[in-house]
């Protein structure tokens, strides 16, 4: 799996360029295990980043494997396959509701006609579409393309779509940028309330800083490297902003406004992700892989009004951890999605990206050219 890190603040949206240390994709690892086949996919960050295509081509060249940028619909099914492979064998696939989320997008999926859910319930809204944020993918259609359909595309019960899906075109980085935008708005308002003169006043303790002079430069930029410390008021504002964005995307894809998809309301959801996923962070803060809205809300209070240093010491201790600037945005994104969807609970299943799903997605594997096999064996 090729996992990338997007830098926030680029002109093209919520994901900037893929950073140069975005991968640790070493051909010697695959050679050491003598695989019979290799499959590699690049997901949302690589679709959105301005250098995404070039970076994937570099991976192909340096790693010597066929990396493909896949669409969000394809990413959604791989996430579902990952979740279904990690749930207890006693749980049928029809009962699985999967959730995977990264820096650039999130996908929540369930099989069509899951038990206890008829076609009329499904028409309540998937919010998903075959394209999603998939512009920028370079994978062929294959058996995954178009598996997720919006309500408008799927008003009849034709049964040709494998999954129902709620998809979001933003992830951790987008949530961070939303929080930074809200804080800029507060700085601007504070400056205007003080008469609009540069350096006229200081923000009140517990609001957006302690003794911070406000002027035009601080309004536009402030400390864009980090939103911390984040007061409770900013957390509530961010939760509302994220929910509004989810609803906008849901309606744009044909879902009923203000009506979360029936397949996820009141359901126990299986979340999959790696060590830097928002699910792993939430489980660390909570102290358990099982979470409800109430549990997660209480956990977020542990992160309020804390500096980068405090957050890093508590939850960003690994050398490859995401920066502390993402702690609050990640937790708020997870909570906002759970609240908006009306999830009953979420259980985190640790995994390396979507590797379990890729492992069983047979169509992703391409036979290595005979010329390359002969060259390497020589």
C-alpha positions as CSV (number, residue, x, y, z in Angstrom):
1,X,0.0,0.0,0.0
2,X,1.4,3.4,-0.9
3,X,0.4,5.9,1.8
4,X,1.1,9.5,1.3
5,X,1.2,12.6,3.5
6,X,-0.3,15.8,2.1
7,X,0.8,19.2,3.1
8,X,-2.0,21.6,3.9
9,X,-2.4,25.0,2.4
10,X,-2.0,24.4,-1.3
11,X,-4.0,26.4,-3.8
12,X,-5.9,23.3,-5.1
13,X,-7.8,22.5,-1.9
14,X,-7.3,20.7,1.3
15,X,-4.3,18.7,0.3
16,X,-1.0,20.1,-0.9
17,X,1.9,18.4,-2.4
18,X,2.9,14.9,-1.4
19,X,5.9,15.3,0.9
20,X,9.2,13.7,-0.2
21,X,9.1,11.3,2.8
22,X,5.7,10.0,2.0
23,X,6.7,6.4,1.4
24,X,9.0,3.8,2.6
25,X,8.5,1.5,-0.3
26,X,11.5,-0.7,-0.6
27,X,11.8,-3.3,-3.3
28,X,14.1,-5.5,-1.1
29,X,11.3,-6.1,1.3
30,X,9.2,-7.7,-1.5
31,X,12.1,-9.7,-2.9
32,X,13.0,-11.0,0.5
33,X,9.5,-12.5,0.9
34,X,9.4,-13.9,-2.7
35,X,5.8,-12.9,-3.4
36,X,3.9,-14.6,-6.2
37,X,2.2,-11.3,-7.1
38,X,2.4,-7.7,-6.1
39,X,-0.4,-5.1,-6.0
40,X,0.0,-1.5,-4.9
41,X,-2.6,1.3,-4.8
42,X,-2.3,5.1,-4.2
43,X,-5.4,6.8,-2.7
44,X,-6.9,10.2,-2.0
45,X,-3.7,12.2,-1.3
46,X,-2.2,11.1,-4.5
47,X,-5.4,11.9,-6.4
48,X,-5.6,15.4,-5.1
49,X,-1.9,16.5,-4.7
50,X,-0.5,18.6,-7.7
51,X,2.5,16.3,-7.8
52,X,0.4,13.1,-7.2
53,X,0.8,11.7,-10.7
54,X,4.5,12.4,-10.8
55,X,5.0,10.8,-7.4
56,X,3.2,7.7,-8.3
57,X,5.3,7.4,-11.4
58,X,8.4,7.7,-9.2
59,X,7.1,4.9,-7.0
60,X,6.6,2.7,-10.1
61,X,10.1,3.5,-11.3
62,X,12.0,3.1,-8.0
63,X,10.0,0.2,-6.5
64,X,9.5,-1.6,-9.8
65,X,5.9,-2.4,-9.0
66,X,2.6,-1.4,-10.8
67,X,1.2,1.3,-8.5
68,X,-2.2,2.7,-9.5
69,X,-4.0,5.7,-8.3
70,X,-7.5,4.4,-7.6
71,X,-10.8,6.2,-7.6
72,X,-12.7,6.9,-4.4
73,X,-15.2,4.2,-5.4
74,X,-12.4,1.7,-5.6
75,X,-11.0,2.9,-2.4
76,X,-14.4,2.4,-0.7
77,X,-14.7,-1.2,-1.8
78,X,-11.1,-2.0,-0.7
79,X,-11.9,-0.5,2.7
80,X,-15.0,-2.7,3.0
81,X,-13.0,-5.8,2.0
82,X,-10.5,-4.8,4.7
83,X,-13.1,-4.4,7.4
84,X,-15.0,-7.6,6.5
85,X,-11.7,-9.6,6.6
86,X,-11.0,-8.3,10.1
87,X,-14.4,-8.9,11.7
88,X,-15.2,-12.1,13.5
89,X,-15.9,-15.1,11.3
90,X,-19.3,-15.4,12.9
91,X,-20.3,-12.0,11.5
92,X,-21.6,-12.3,7.9
93,X,-20.6,-9.6,5.4
94,X,-24.2,-8.4,5.3
95,X,-23.8,-7.1,8.8
96,X,-20.5,-5.3,8.3
97,X,-20.5,-1.5,8.1
98,X,-16.9,-0.3,7.2
99,X,-15.3,3.0,7.8
100,X,-11.9,4.0,6.5
101,X,-10.5,7.6,6.7
102,X,-7.2,9.2,5.8
103,X,-5.7,12.6,5.1
104,X,-7.8,13.3,2.0
105,X,-11.1,11.4,2.2
106,X,-13.3,9.0,4.1
107,X,-15.6,6.2,3.1
108,X,-18.4,4.4,5.0
109,X,-19.8,1.3,3.3
110,X,-22.2,-1.5,3.7
111,X,-23.5,-4.2,1.4
112,X,-26.7,-3.5,-0.5
113,X,-29.8,-5.2,1.0
114,X,-28.1,-5.9,4.3
115,X,-30.2,-7.9,6.7
116,X,-33.1,-5.9,8.0
117,X,-32.7,-3.2,5.3
118,X,-34.9,-3.3,2.2
119,X,-34.6,-1.4,-1.1
120,X,-36.9,1.4,0.2
121,X,-34.6,2.0,3.2
122,X,-31.6,2.1,0.9
123,X,-33.2,4.8,-1.1
124,X,-32.9,7.0,2.0
125,X,-29.6,8.1,0.8
126,X,-26.1,6.8,0.2
127,X,-24.4,10.1,-0.4
128,X,-21.9,8.2,-2.5
129,X,-21.3,8.2,-6.2
130,X,-19.1,6.2,-8.5
131,X,-16.8,9.2,-9.0
132,X,-16.4,10.7,-5.6
133,X,-13.2,12.7,-5.5
134,X,-11.9,10.2,-8.1
135,X,-10.8,12.8,-10.6
136,X,-7.1,12.2,-10.8
137,X,-7.3,8.4,-10.5
138,X,-5.4,6.5,-13.2
139,X,-6.6,3.0,-12.6
140,X,-8.8,1.3,-15.2
141,X,-12.4,0.6,-14.4
142,X,-12.0,-3.0,-13.6
143,X,-14.6,-4.7,-11.4
144,X,-14.6,-1.9,-8.9
145,X,-15.4,1.1,-11.0
146,X,-19.0,2.3,-10.5
147,X,-19.8,-0.1,-7.6
148,X,-21.1,2.8,-5.5
149,X,-24.1,4.7,-6.8
150,X,-25.9,7.8,-5.6
151,X,-29.7,7.8,-4.9
152,X,-30.3,9.6,-8.2
153,X,-28.3,6.9,-10.1
154,X,-29.9,4.1,-8.2
155,X,-33.6,5.0,-7.9
156,X,-34.5,1.6,-9.2
157,X,-33.7,-1.6,-7.5
158,X,-31.6,-3.1,-10.3
159,X,-29.2,-4.9,-7.9
160,X,-26.1,-4.1,-10.0
161,X,-24.3,-2.2,-7.2
162,X,-22.4,-4.2,-4.6
163,X,-22.2,-1.5,-1.9
164,X,-23.9,1.5,-0.4
165,X,-21.5,4.2,0.6
166,X,-21.2,7.6,2.3
167,X,-18.1,9.3,1.0
168,X,-16.4,12.5,2.1
169,X,-14.0,14.5,-0.1
170,X,-11.9,15.6,2.9
171,X,-10.1,14.0,5.7
172,X,-7.6,14.9,8.5
173,X,-5.9,17.6,6.5
174,X,-9.2,19.2,5.5
175,X,-10.4,19.2,9.1
176,X,-7.2,20.9,10.1
177,X,-7.7,23.6,7.5
178,X,-11.3,24.1,8.7
179,X,-10.1,24.7,12.2
180,X,-7.4,27.1,11.0
181,X,-10.0,28.9,9.0
182,X,-12.3,29.2,12.0
183,X,-9.5,30.6,14.1
184,X,-8.6,33.2,11.4
185,X,-12.2,34.3,11.4
186,X,-12.0,34.8,15.2
187,X,-8.8,36.8,14.9
188,X,-10.4,39.0,12.2
189,X,-13.5,39.6,14.4
190,X,-11.3,40.4,17.4
191,X,-9.3,42.8,15.4
192,X,-12.4,44.5,14.0
193,X,-14.0,44.7,17.5
194,X,-10.9,46.6,18.7
195,X,-11.3,49.2,16.0
196,X,-9.3,47.6,13.2
197,X,-6.0,49.1,14.2
198,X,-3.0,46.8,14.0
199,X,-1.8,45.7,17.4
200,X,-4.7,47.5,19.1
201,X,-5.7,44.8,21.5
202,X,-5.0,41.4,23.0
203,X,-7.1,38.4,22.7
204,X,-8.6,37.2,26.0
205,X,-7.2,34.2,27.9
206,X,-9.3,31.1,27.1
207,X,-10.5,32.5,23.8
208,X,-8.0,32.1,21.0
209,X,-4.7,32.9,22.8
210,X,-3.1,34.6,25.7
211,X,-1.9,38.2,25.2
212,X,-1.6,37.9,21.4
213,X,-1.5,41.1,19.4
214,X,-4.0,41.1,16.5
215,X,-3.2,42.8,13.2
216,X,-3.7,42.1,9.4
217,X,-0.7,39.7,9.2
218,X,-1.9,37.7,12.2
219,X,-5.4,37.6,10.9
220,X,-4.4,36.0,7.6
221,X,-1.6,33.7,8.8
222,X,-1.5,33.6,12.6
223,X,0.4,30.4,13.5
224,X,-0.7,28.2,10.6
225,X,1.7,25.5,11.7
226,X,-0.6,24.6,14.6
227,X,-4.0,25.5,15.9
228,X,-3.1,24.6,19.5
229,X,-4.0,25.2,22.1
230,X,-7.6,24.7,21.1
231,X,-10.4,26.0,23.5
232,X,-13.7,24.1,23.8
233,X,-15.5,26.8,21.8
234,X,-13.3,26.2,18.8
235,X,-13.9,22.4,19.1
236,X,-17.7,22.9,19.0
237,X,-17.4,25.3,16.0
238,X,-15.3,22.8,14.2
239,X,-17.7,20.0,14.8
240,X,-20.5,22.1,13.3
241,X,-18.4,23.1,10.3
242,X,-17.5,19.5,9.6
243,X,-21.1,18.3,9.8
244,X,-22.2,21.1,7.4
245,X,-19.5,19.9,4.9
246,X,-20.7,16.3,5.2
247,X,-24.3,17.3,4.6
248,X,-23.3,19.5,1.6
249,X,-21.4,16.6,0.0
250,X,-24.2,14.1,0.8
251,X,-26.8,16.3,-0.9
252,X,-24.5,17.0,-3.8
253,X,-24.3,13.3,-4.5
254,X,-28.0,12.8,-4.4
255,X,-28.6,12.1,-0.8
256,X,-31.6,13.6,1.1
257,X,-30.6,16.7,2.9
258,X,-30.4,16.4,6.6
259,X,-31.0,12.6,6.4
260,X,-28.0,10.3,7.0
261,X,-28.0,7.0,5.1
262,X,-30.2,4.3,6.6
263,X,-27.4,1.7,6.3
264,X,-25.3,3.5,9.0
265,X,-27.9,5.0,11.3
266,X,-27.9,3.2,14.6
267,X,-25.3,0.7,13.4
268,X,-22.2,-0.7,15.0
269,X,-19.4,0.3,12.6
270,X,-16.0,-1.3,12.0
271,X,-13.2,1.3,11.5
272,X,-9.9,0.3,9.9
273,X,-6.7,2.2,9.8
274,X,-3.0,2.3,10.6
275,X,-0.9,3.8,13.4
276,X,-1.6,7.4,12.2
277,X,-5.3,7.0,11.5
278,X,-7.8,9.1,13.5
279,X,-9.2,5.8,14.8
280,X,-5.9,4.8,16.4
281,X,-5.5,8.2,17.9
282,X,-9.0,8.0,19.4
283,X,-8.5,4.6,20.8
284,X,-5.3,5.8,22.5
285,X,-7.0,8.8,24.0
286,X,-10.0,6.7,25.1
287,X,-8.0,3.7,26.2
288,X,-10.1,1.2,24.3
289,X,-10.9,0.2,20.7
290,X,-14.6,0.4,21.3
291,X,-16.1,3.9,21.2
292,X,-19.5,5.6,21.3
293,X,-20.3,9.3,20.8
294,X,-20.4,9.9,24.5
295,X,-17.1,8.2,25.1
296,X,-15.4,10.1,22.3
297,X,-16.8,13.4,23.4
298,X,-15.4,12.9,26.9
299,X,-12.1,11.9,25.5
300,X,-11.8,15.1,23.3
301,X,-11.9,17.2,26.5
302,X,-8.5,15.7,27.3
303,X,-7.0,17.6,24.3
304,X,-8.5,21.0,24.8
305,X,-6.4,24.0,25.8
306,X,-3.2,21.9,25.4
307,X,0.0,23.0,23.7
308,X,1.8,21.1,21.0
309,X,4.4,20.0,23.5
310,X,1.7,18.6,25.8
311,X,-0.2,16.8,23.0
312,X,3.1,15.4,21.5
313,X,4.1,14.0,24.9
314,X,0.8,12.3,25.3
315,X,-0.2,11.0,21.9
316,X,2.6,11.7,19.3
317,X,5.5,9.9,20.8
318,X,6.6,7.8,17.9
319,X,9.2,9.0,15.5
320,X,6.7,8.6,12.6
321,X,3.7,10.1,14.4
322,X,1.6,12.8,12.7
323,X,2.3,16.2,14.2
324,X,0.3,17.4,17.3
325,X,-1.5,20.0,15.1
326,X,-3.6,17.1,13.8
327,X,-4.7,15.7,17.1
328,X,-7.8,17.9,17.7
329,X,-8.9,17.9,14.0
330,X,-8.7,14.1,13.8
331,X,-10.8,13.6,16.9
332,X,-13.3,16.2,15.8
333,X,-13.6,14.6,12.3
334,X,-14.3,11.2,13.9
335,X,-16.9,12.6,16.4
336,X,-18.6,14.8,13.8
337,X,-19.1,11.9,11.4
338,X,-20.4,9.6,14.2
339,X,-22.8,12.2,15.4
340,X,-24.1,13.2,11.9
341,X,-24.5,9.6,10.9
342,X,-26.2,8.6,14.2
343,X,-23.8,5.6,14.6
344,X,-24.4,3.4,17.6
345,X,-20.7,2.7,18.1
346,X,-17.4,2.3,16.4
347,X,-14.8,-0.4,16.9
348,X,-11.3,0.2,15.7
349,X,-9.5,-2.7,13.9
350,X,-5.8,-2.0,13.6
351,X,-4.4,-2.7,10.1
352,X,-1.6,-1.5,7.8
353,X,-3.6,0.7,5.5
354,X,-6.0,-1.4,3.4
355,X,-3.6,-4.3,2.9
356,X,-6.1,-7.0,4.0
357,X,-8.6,-5.7,1.4
358,X,-6.0,-5.5,-1.3
359,X,-4.8,-9.0,-0.5
360,X,-8.2,-10.5,-1.5
361,X,-8.9,-8.1,-4.4
362,X,-7.7,-10.5,-7.1
363,X,-8.2,-8.1,-10.0
364,X,-5.6,-5.7,-8.7
365,X,-2.8,-8.2,-9.4
366,X,-1.0,-8.0,-12.6
367,X,1.4,-10.7,-13.8
368,X,5.0,-9.3,-14.0
369,X,6.3,-9.0,-17.6
370,X,8.3,-12.0,-18.7
371,X,11.2,-9.7,-19.7
372,X,11.5,-8.3,-16.2
373,X,11.4,-11.8,-14.6
374,X,14.2,-13.0,-16.9
375,X,16.3,-9.9,-16.3
376,X,16.0,-10.2,-12.5
377,X,16.7,-13.9,-12.5
378,X,19.8,-13.3,-14.5
